[in-house]
Every structure is written in C-alpha cells, then in structure tokens.
Amino acid sequence: MSDSIDRPTTLGALRASGWVSRPVKDEVRVNAIERIKAGEALFPGVLGYEDTVLPQLENALLAGHDVIFLGERGQAKTRMIRSLTGLLDEWMPIVAGSEINDDPYAPVSRHARDLLAELGEDTPIEWVHRDDRFGEKLATPDTSIADLIGEVDPIKVAEGRYLSDELTLHYGLVPRTNRGIFAINELPDLAERIQVGLLNVLEERDVQVRGYKVRLPVDVMLFASANPEDYTNRGRIITPLKDRFGAQIRTHYPLDVPTEVTIARQEVRPLEAPGVDVTIPEYMAETVAELSQMARQSPHVNQRSGVSVRLTVANMETLVANAARRTLVHGETQVVPRVSDLEALASSTAGKLEIETIEEGRDEQVVEHLLKAAVLSVFRDHVAIEQLRSIVDAFDDDRIVQAGEDVLAADYVDLLDDIPALREPVLSLTGGDDSPAVVASAVEFLLEGLHLSKRLNKDAVGARAQYRAR
C-alpha cells in the first residue's frame, strides 16, 4: 500500500484488503523483530549506546513496556524517543474525520461510532502516516489535565450542544495520539496532581474526562524522560506512576573520546562557502572531545548539571568558524583549525559549564586549564616525546618561533626548512599531506605539545605566541 491509489477508502474495502488491526505495542514489537532479524539498526544515528542503553531499550520494546529514560541533558533521550516512529507501520487507517485516530474496526469516539452506525461498510477511511502518530509534551508546572486528557469545548457548547453530549469534548494530547507513541519530557516537572491523571493511561489504558460519564479506551505507548537530579530534588515522580512504567533506563555520556568525536562530526553543521575547503585534523577533533571528557571528571565543574555532548558540538563549530575567519582574513582558501584557534572556545564553553567557584574570573581559568590538559593528553596519544628531542635541540641556539592567528600557513611551511627535525613528525601527524594549512596546524600542535610537556617555553601576548628553549 505504498501509493494512495492502492489504499482502501471505505470500511468494506479495508476488510476486503485483509488489513488486520493490532495494538501499537504489538506493531512496534513486530517491526522491531523484523529489523533485528535483518541486522538493521533500530536507532540509526544514536551512537555510544550499543552495549549499554540500546540492549535495554530493545528488551523493553520486545516486552511491550512503557519506558522512562533517566539521564543528564544532551544524552540523546529525546532523539531515541522521536526515532521510535520508524518502528510503526508506514500508514494506518482511521475513520475519516476522527480526532483521535479511531480504529475502523473498533471506534471509540462518538463521532466515529455514529458515522459507522450510519454508513456501515461505506464508512470513509483516511490513512495516517507514522510521523503523525507521535505526540510530545514538555512537562511544565502549568501543564493541565485539559492539555493532556481533554476538557469541555465552550465553542461547541455555544453552538447549541448539551454539556452531556460527548461531542462537546475537546480532546487532549494523549487521546489525540491514540494508536501511537506519546512522550513527556522532564516528567518530574509535571505537578503531582497532573501525574495522577496519567495513572489510567499506563495501567487501565483509558482516559477519563471530568464531568462526563465516558471512558475512552486509548492505545498509547508512553515514553518519558527525566534528569536524575530533578528526579530526586527539584521534582519527583509519584510512586504509583513510577510503578506503572515497565522499564527505567539510565542513559550516559560517551564513554570515550573516539565515540564523542564521531558524534560531534555527525552533528556539526558544515561550514559551506564558495571556494572554502574545511578539514578538521583528527588530533584537533580529539582535543575538543577530550575537553568535554575532562570537564565531566573535573572537581571544578558541577557534575549534577552534566556536561552535554552539545558542548563538544558547539566547540567544534566555533573552532571551525574561528579558523575560517582567520583563513579569510589571510586570503587563503583551506580552512584547517590550529591550536591558536582553541582560544575562541571560551565563548562556546562558558554557557555550557557550571563552574563551582566563588572567585571572580575563576571560570576562565578553569576552562583554560581544561583546554591545556586536553591538548597535552591528545599530544601524548599521538606523539612519542623521545622522537622530538632533535626539535628541542634546535631551540638551543636562542631560536624563537612565532605562532598564532596572524602567522600565515606558508610561514609554517618555511619553518620545516629552518628546522628539518620538524618535517618527519609533522608529516606523521598529517598522514603525508603537505598542504600549507594542514602543515601549519600540525606544527602548532607539536610546538604547543612540547611546551605543555615542559620541553619548550612559551610567551603569549594577545593572538601571538613565541616558543623558545627552556
């Protein structure tokens, strides 16, 4: 039924087609099984959870459980929830005009029941795409039962209908997601009296609208997310509601630098401009990721608020942007970030880290320290210090090397002729690429690494730095 022409348009034609109605959890389970058997990823684009979170989530889907994700900000909780629509059937039939996706074989709304009673097998059928079977609500203290479940529609009453008429109902988000997936983000922020309204949805699988003797059986797969800190302090999930979730899954940040780099490269918005070619050396990407990894271990950073992967993504974008600005000012075309571009990360880092200090100006010092530690860590991973002794020896004759934003890439290439010992480790870092911009980045990385490992001295004034013997 890939084309609209092939899809039945009446109830009778739907029966004749052999279409079978099934609960949304069964639908998700069957489609998940098919993907697993075919060796396909259930959540493409979600990285770093292959051995931890995803097996638990797959178990929950196969078991038909409602799920709550516990994790700090920026741990792909919402992305995983939204990608679940891919496990729904592409198209689903509903009674035409239904606000709550009424099953043609078992309608629950007054509108659909009346239409079916009047037209029988000629009842018109509409088809809903799986992307339209997802509902989402960010929990806020002012969220009401009317938002989630429903309320009397005063306009319909003003049109002459009686309050006792079920057609005066205005359905909330949960009924409107009937036969689909509904998500509540930051569940602890939902007032406890409103959480009570979800109890029936999770257990009895119905919703009750106040003032009406009507119970609407809804077929919804419910997902929720919560920050563990909020979960225990700022707000709480009432015990009966927590008990009704079949699975509670703890998410986490990337466990290693390579995974964080892969995620960042996937998420970074490419800088595209005519005549500009961007290359991010692996050691520079690793430095940005290592900064985030170290921040998650730092006693100076508030770990309760978390250090999101968004920090890595934003820093990578800022690094490229600063390198592009420098490149354009110099009239060059190849954009390759250097160590000197790392200073620009102060602006993209400041708002994403909560520094635990009462001293004025301490925030900048903490970020600077983390950056230096990140460069040194990546330098040690990529370069064997003993191989660079000849470079250090070249500085014994009072040699001074200028580096920084205002130094042209060609000047770094000339430096390879002045200090031949640089050539081999530079080309090792670049993988043999001898283009000026790539060489310039590698040279700065080597010089900074030698300085941070206490082999060279560095004097920095503004955007200019000087490296000399100790």
C-alpha positions as CSV (number, residue, x, y, z in Angstrom):
1,M,0.0,0.0,0.0
2,S,2.8,2.4,-0.9
3,D,0.6,4.5,-3.1
4,S,-2.6,6.3,-2.1
5,I,-4.4,4.8,-5.1
6,D,-3.8,1.3,-3.7
7,R,-5.2,2.1,-0.2
8,P,-8.8,1.3,0.6
9,T,-11.1,4.3,1.1
10,T,-14.1,2.6,2.8
11,L,-14.5,0.2,5.6
12,G,-15.8,-2.6,3.3
13,A,-12.8,-2.2,1.0
14,L,-10.5,-2.3,4.1
15,R,-11.9,-5.6,5.2
16,A,-11.6,-7.0,1.7
17,S,-7.9,-6.0,1.6
18,G,-7.2,-8.3,4.6
19,W,-5.8,-5.5,6.8
20,V,-5.5,-6.6,10.4
21,S,-5.8,-4.2,13.4
22,R,-3.2,-4.6,16.2
23,P,-2.3,-2.7,19.3
24,V,0.5,-0.2,18.9
25,K,2.9,-2.1,21.2
26,D,2.4,-5.3,19.1
27,E,3.0,-3.2,16.0
28,V,6.3,-1.8,17.4
29,R,7.4,-5.3,18.6
30,V,6.8,-7.0,15.2
31,N,8.6,-4.2,13.3
32,A,11.5,-4.3,15.8
33,I,11.8,-8.0,15.4
34,E,12.0,-7.7,11.6
35,R,14.7,-5.1,11.9
36,I,16.7,-7.1,14.4
37,K,16.4,-10.2,12.2
38,A,17.6,-8.2,9.2
39,G,20.6,-6.9,11.1
40,E,19.4,-3.3,10.8
41,A,19.9,-0.6,13.4
42,L,16.7,0.2,15.4
43,F,18.0,3.7,16.2
44,P,20.3,4.9,13.4
45,G,22.4,8.0,14.4
46,V,22.4,7.1,18.1
47,L,26.0,6.3,18.9
48,G,27.8,5.1,22.0
49,Y,24.9,3.1,23.4
50,E,25.4,-0.2,21.5
51,D,26.5,-2.2,24.6
52,T,24.6,-0.3,27.3
53,V,21.4,1.5,26.6
54,L,20.2,0.1,23.4
55,P,20.0,-3.6,24.5
56,Q,17.8,-2.5,27.5
57,L,15.6,-0.4,25.2
58,E,15.3,-3.3,22.7
59,N,14.3,-5.6,25.6
60,A,11.6,-3.0,26.6
61,L,10.2,-2.8,23.1
62,L,10.0,-6.6,22.7
63,A,8.4,-6.8,26.1
64,G,5.8,-4.1,25.3
65,H,6.8,-1.9,28.1
66,D,6.3,1.8,28.6
67,V,9.7,3.4,29.3
68,I,11.2,6.2,31.3
69,F,14.7,7.5,30.5
70,L,16.9,8.9,33.3
71,G,19.8,10.9,32.2
72,E,21.5,14.3,32.2
73,R,21.0,16.9,29.4
74,G,22.3,16.1,26.0
75,Q,22.2,12.3,26.2
76,A,20.0,11.7,23.2
77,K,16.9,10.8,25.2
78,T,14.6,12.8,23.0
79,R,16.3,11.6,19.8
80,M,15.7,8.0,20.7
81,I,12.1,8.6,21.6
82,R,11.4,10.5,18.4
83,S,13.1,7.9,16.3
84,L,10.7,5.2,17.6
85,T,8.2,6.3,14.9
86,G,10.3,4.4,12.5
87,L,9.1,1.2,14.2
88,L,5.5,2.0,13.3
89,D,3.7,0.8,10.1
90,E,4.2,3.5,7.5
91,W,0.4,4.0,7.0
92,M,-2.5,3.3,9.4
93,P,-6.2,3.6,8.5
94,I,-8.6,5.6,10.7
95,V,-12.3,6.6,10.5
96,A,-12.4,9.7,8.3
97,G,-12.6,12.9,10.3
98,S,-11.6,11.3,13.6
99,E,-9.7,13.5,16.0
100,I,-8.3,10.5,18.0
101,N,-7.3,8.1,15.2
102,D,-10.3,5.8,15.6
103,D,-9.7,2.2,14.6
104,P,-12.2,1.5,11.8
105,Y,-12.8,-2.0,13.4
106,A,-13.3,-0.7,16.9
107,P,-14.1,3.0,17.1
108,V,-14.2,4.7,20.5
109,S,-15.2,8.3,19.8
110,R,-18.8,9.4,19.5
111,H,-18.1,10.8,16.0
112,A,-16.7,7.6,14.7
113,R,-19.4,5.4,16.3
114,D,-22.2,7.5,14.8
115,L,-20.6,7.5,11.4
116,L,-20.1,3.8,11.4
117,A,-23.7,3.2,12.6
118,E,-25.0,5.4,9.8
119,L,-22.8,4.3,6.8
120,G,-21.7,0.8,7.8
121,E,-19.4,-0.7,5.3
122,D,-19.4,2.5,3.3
123,T,-17.8,4.4,6.2
124,P,-15.0,6.5,4.7
125,I,-11.4,5.7,5.6
126,E,-8.4,8.0,5.8
127,W,-4.8,7.0,6.2
128,V,-2.4,8.5,8.7
129,H,1.4,8.5,8.2
130,R,3.5,7.2,11.1
131,D,5.2,10.6,11.5
132,D,1.7,11.9,12.5
133,R,1.3,9.2,15.2
134,F,3.7,10.8,17.6
135,G,2.8,13.2,20.3
136,E,5.2,15.1,22.6
137,K,4.8,17.4,25.6
138,L,7.4,19.2,27.6
139,A,6.2,19.0,31.2
140,T,6.0,22.4,32.8
141,P,4.4,23.3,36.2
142,D,1.5,25.0,34.4
143,T,0.6,21.9,32.3
144,S,-3.0,21.0,33.0
145,I,-5.2,17.9,32.7
146,A,-7.0,19.7,29.9
147,D,-3.7,19.8,28.0
148,L,-3.1,16.1,28.4
149,I,-6.5,14.5,28.6
150,G,-9.2,16.9,27.5
151,E,-11.8,19.4,28.5
152,V,-15.2,20.8,27.5
153,D,-15.1,22.9,24.4
154,P,-17.0,26.1,25.2
155,I,-17.4,26.9,21.5
156,K,-19.2,23.6,20.8
157,V,-21.5,24.3,23.8
158,A,-22.2,27.8,22.5
159,E,-23.2,26.2,19.2
160,G,-26.1,24.6,20.9
161,R,-24.9,21.2,22.1
162,Y,-25.7,20.0,25.6
163,L,-23.0,19.6,28.1
164,S,-23.9,15.9,28.4
165,D,-23.2,15.5,24.7
166,E,-19.9,13.7,24.2
167,L,-19.3,15.7,21.0
168,T,-18.6,18.8,23.2
169,L,-15.3,17.3,24.3
170,H,-12.0,18.8,23.2
171,Y,-9.5,16.0,23.3
172,G,-6.1,16.5,24.9
173,L,-2.7,15.4,23.6
174,V,-2.9,11.8,24.9
175,P,-6.2,10.9,23.2
176,R,-5.1,12.6,20.0
177,T,-2.1,10.3,20.0
178,N,-4.4,7.2,20.2
179,R,-2.8,4.3,18.4
180,G,0.6,6.0,18.5
181,I,3.5,7.0,20.7
182,F,3.3,9.7,23.3
183,A,6.3,11.3,25.1
184,I,6.6,13.5,28.1
185,N,9.9,15.3,28.6
186,E,11.1,16.3,32.0
187,L,8.4,14.3,33.8
188,P,9.3,15.4,37.3
189,D,8.3,19.0,36.4
190,L,4.7,17.8,36.0
191,A,2.7,18.7,39.0
192,E,1.9,15.6,41.1
193,R,-1.9,16.1,40.8
194,I,-1.4,16.1,37.0
195,Q,0.7,13.0,37.2
196,V,-2.3,11.2,38.8
197,G,-4.2,11.8,35.5
198,L,-1.7,9.5,33.7
199,L,-2.2,6.5,36.0
200,N,-5.1,5.2,34.0
201,V,-3.3,5.7,30.7
202,L,-0.5,3.5,31.8
203,E,-2.5,0.7,33.5
204,E,-6.1,0.7,32.6
205,R,-5.3,2.1,29.1
206,D,-8.1,4.7,29.2
207,V,-8.7,8.4,29.9
208,Q,-11.5,9.9,31.9
209,V,-12.7,13.5,31.2
210,R,-14.2,15.2,34.2
211,G,-17.9,15.9,34.1
212,Y,-18.6,13.1,31.7
213,K,-19.7,9.5,32.2
214,V,-17.3,8.4,29.4
215,R,-14.2,6.4,29.4
216,L,-12.2,6.4,26.2
217,P,-10.0,3.3,25.9
218,V,-6.8,4.6,24.3
219,D,-4.0,2.6,22.8
220,V,-0.8,4.6,23.5
221,M,2.8,3.6,24.1
222,L,4.2,6.0,26.6
223,F,7.7,7.3,27.0
224,A,9.1,9.8,29.4
225,S,12.4,11.4,30.2
226,A,13.8,12.9,33.4
227,N,17.1,14.3,34.7
228,P,18.2,12.3,37.7
229,E,18.9,15.4,39.7
230,D,15.5,16.8,39.0
231,Y,14.1,13.3,39.7
232,T,15.3,13.4,43.3
233,N,15.4,17.1,44.2
234,R,13.5,19.7,42.1
235,G,10.6,17.4,41.4
236,R,9.6,13.9,41.8
237,I,7.6,11.2,40.1
238,I,4.8,9.9,42.3
239,T,5.3,6.3,43.3
240,P,2.1,4.9,41.7
241,L,3.1,6.4,38.3
242,K,6.7,5.3,38.6
243,D,5.5,1.8,39.3
244,R,3.5,1.7,36.1
245,F,6.4,2.2,33.8
246,G,7.7,-1.2,32.7
247,A,11.3,-0.1,32.2
248,Q,13.6,2.5,33.6
249,I,16.7,3.0,31.5
250,R,19.7,5.1,32.6
251,T,21.5,6.9,29.8
252,H,25.0,8.3,29.8
253,Y,27.5,10.5,28.1
254,P,30.0,9.0,25.5
255,L,32.4,6.7,27.4
256,D,35.5,7.5,25.2
257,V,36.9,10.2,23.0
258,P,36.6,8.4,19.7
259,T,32.8,7.9,20.2
260,E,32.4,11.6,21.2
261,V,34.4,12.7,18.1
262,T,32.2,10.5,15.8
263,I,29.0,12.0,17.4
264,A,30.4,15.5,17.0
265,R,31.3,15.1,13.4
266,Q,27.8,13.7,12.8
267,E,26.1,16.6,14.5
268,V,28.3,19.6,13.5
269,R,26.7,21.8,10.9
270,P,29.1,22.0,8.0
271,L,30.6,25.4,7.2
272,E,30.0,25.8,3.5
273,A,31.1,28.7,1.4
274,P,32.3,29.1,-2.2
275,G,36.0,28.4,-2.6
276,V,36.4,27.4,1.0
277,D,37.6,23.9,1.9
278,V,37.3,22.7,5.6
279,T,39.5,20.0,7.0
280,I,39.4,19.1,10.8
281,P,42.6,17.1,11.7
282,E,41.8,14.2,13.9
283,Y,44.0,15.5,16.7
284,M,42.1,18.8,16.8
285,A,38.7,17.0,16.9
286,E,40.0,14.8,19.7
287,T,41.2,17.8,21.6
288,V,37.7,19.3,21.5
289,A,36.2,16.0,22.6
290,E,38.8,15.5,25.3
291,L,37.9,18.9,26.8
292,S,34.3,17.6,27.4
293,Q,35.6,14.3,28.7
294,M,37.8,16.1,31.2
295,A,35.1,18.5,32.2
296,R,33.0,15.5,33.2
297,Q,35.7,14.5,35.6
298,S,36.7,17.9,36.9
299,P,36.0,18.7,40.6
300,H,35.7,22.4,39.5
301,V,32.7,21.6,37.3
302,N,29.2,21.0,38.7
303,Q,28.6,17.4,37.7
304,R,25.0,17.4,38.8
305,S,24.1,19.7,35.9
306,G,26.1,17.5,33.4
307,V,28.4,18.3,30.6
308,S,26.4,17.8,27.4
309,V,27.6,16.5,24.1
310,R,26.3,19.8,22.8
311,L,29.4,21.3,24.4
312,T,31.6,19.2,22.0
313,V,29.4,20.1,19.0
314,A,29.3,23.8,19.8
315,N,33.0,23.9,20.4
316,M,33.8,22.1,17.1
317,E,31.6,24.6,15.2
318,T,33.3,27.5,17.0
319,L,36.7,26.1,16.3
320,V,36.0,25.8,12.6
321,A,34.4,29.2,12.5
322,N,37.4,30.9,14.0
323,A,39.7,29.0,11.6
324,A,37.5,30.1,8.7
325,R,37.6,33.8,9.8
326,R,41.4,33.7,10.2
327,T,41.8,32.0,6.8
328,L,39.6,34.5,5.0
329,V,41.5,37.4,6.6
330,H,44.7,36.0,5.3
331,G,43.2,35.5,1.8
332,E,43.7,31.7,2.0
333,T,41.2,29.0,0.9
334,Q,41.9,25.9,3.0
335,V,40.4,26.1,6.5
336,V,42.3,23.9,9.0
337,P,41.9,24.6,12.7
338,R,45.0,25.1,14.8
339,V,45.9,25.2,18.5
340,S,45.8,29.0,18.4
341,D,42.1,28.7,17.4
342,L,41.3,27.0,20.7
343,E,41.2,30.3,22.5
344,A,37.9,31.0,20.7
345,L,36.2,28.2,22.6
346,A,35.9,30.3,25.6
347,S,32.6,31.8,24.3
348,S,31.0,28.5,23.4
349,T,32.2,26.7,26.6
350,A,31.2,29.4,29.2
351,G,27.4,28.9,28.9
352,K,27.6,25.1,29.0
353,L,29.7,24.5,32.1
354,E,28.7,25.4,35.6
355,I,31.9,26.1,37.4
356,E,31.8,25.6,41.1
357,T,33.7,28.6,42.4
358,I,33.1,31.9,44.2
359,E,36.2,33.6,42.9
360,E,35.8,36.3,40.3
361,G,37.3,35.4,37.0
362,R,37.9,31.8,38.1
363,D,35.7,30.4,35.3
364,E,38.1,31.5,32.6
365,Q,41.0,29.9,34.5
366,V,39.2,26.6,34.8
367,V,38.3,26.5,31.1
368,E,41.9,27.4,30.2
369,H,43.3,24.7,32.4
370,L,40.9,22.1,30.9
371,L,42.0,23.2,27.3
372,K,45.7,22.8,28.1
373,A,45.1,19.4,29.7
374,A,43.1,18.3,26.7
375,V,45.9,19.3,24.3
376,L,48.5,17.6,26.3
377,S,46.5,14.4,26.6
378,V,45.9,14.2,22.9
379,F,49.5,15.2,22.2
380,R,50.8,12.3,24.3
381,D,48.5,9.9,22.5
382,H,49.7,10.9,19.0
383,V,53.4,11.8,19.6
384,A,56.3,10.0,21.2
385,I,58.2,12.6,23.1
386,E,61.6,10.9,22.7
387,Q,61.2,11.3,18.9
388,L,61.1,15.1,19.3
389,R,64.4,15.6,21.1
390,S,66.0,16.9,17.9
391,I,63.3,19.6,17.7
392,V,64.0,20.7,21.2
393,D,67.8,20.7,20.5
394,A,67.1,23.1,17.5
395,F,66.0,25.7,20.0
396,D,69.2,25.7,22.0
397,D,70.8,28.4,19.8
398,D,68.3,31.0,21.1
399,R,65.9,30.3,18.3
400,I,62.4,31.8,18.6
401,V,59.5,30.6,16.6
402,Q,56.4,32.8,16.1
403,A,53.0,31.3,16.1
404,G,49.4,32.4,16.3
405,E,46.4,33.7,14.4
406,D,48.3,36.3,12.4
407,V,51.0,33.8,11.1
408,L,50.4,32.7,7.5
409,A,50.3,29.0,6.7
410,A,53.2,29.5,4.3
411,D,55.4,30.7,7.1
412,Y,55.0,27.3,8.9
413,V,56.0,25.5,5.7
414,D,59.1,27.6,5.6
415,L,59.8,26.6,9.2
416,L,60.2,23.0,8.1
417,D,63.2,24.1,6.1
418,D,64.6,26.0,9.1
419,I,64.1,23.1,11.5
420,P,64.4,19.9,9.4
421,A,63.7,17.8,12.5
422,L,60.1,19.0,12.4
423,R,59.4,17.5,9.0
424,E,59.0,13.9,9.9
425,P,56.7,14.3,12.9
426,V,54.6,16.9,11.1
427,L,54.1,14.6,8.1
428,S,53.3,11.8,10.5
429,L,50.5,13.9,12.0
430,T,49.2,15.0,8.6
431,G,49.3,11.5,7.1
432,G,51.7,12.7,4.4
433,D,49.6,15.7,3.5
434,D,52.0,18.6,2.9
435,S,49.4,21.3,2.0
436,P,50.3,24.6,3.9
437,A,47.2,24.8,6.1
438,V,47.5,21.2,7.2
439,V,51.2,21.6,7.9
440,A,50.6,24.8,9.9
441,S,48.1,23.0,12.1
442,A,50.5,20.2,12.8
443,V,53.4,22.5,13.6
444,E,51.4,24.5,16.1
445,F,50.1,21.3,17.7
446,L,53.7,20.0,18.1
447,L,55.1,23.2,19.5
448,E,52.2,23.5,22.0
449,G,52.6,19.9,23.0
450,L,56.3,20.4,23.6
451,H,55.5,23.5,25.7
452,L,52.9,21.7,27.8
453,S,55.2,18.8,28.3
454,K,57.8,21.3,29.6
455,R,60.3,20.9,26.7
456,L,59.8,24.5,25.4
457,N,58.9,27.8,26.9
458,K,56.1,29.9,25.5
459,D,55.4,33.6,25.8
460,A,51.9,34.6,24.7
461,V,50.7,38.1,24.1
462,G,47.3,38.5,22.6
463,A,46.9,36.4,19.4
464,R,50.7,36.0,19.1
465,A,52.9,33.4,20.8
466,Q,56.6,32.8,20.9
467,Y,58.2,29.4,21.5
468,R,61.8,29.2,22.7
469,A,64.2,27.0,24.6
470,R,63.7,26.5,28.4
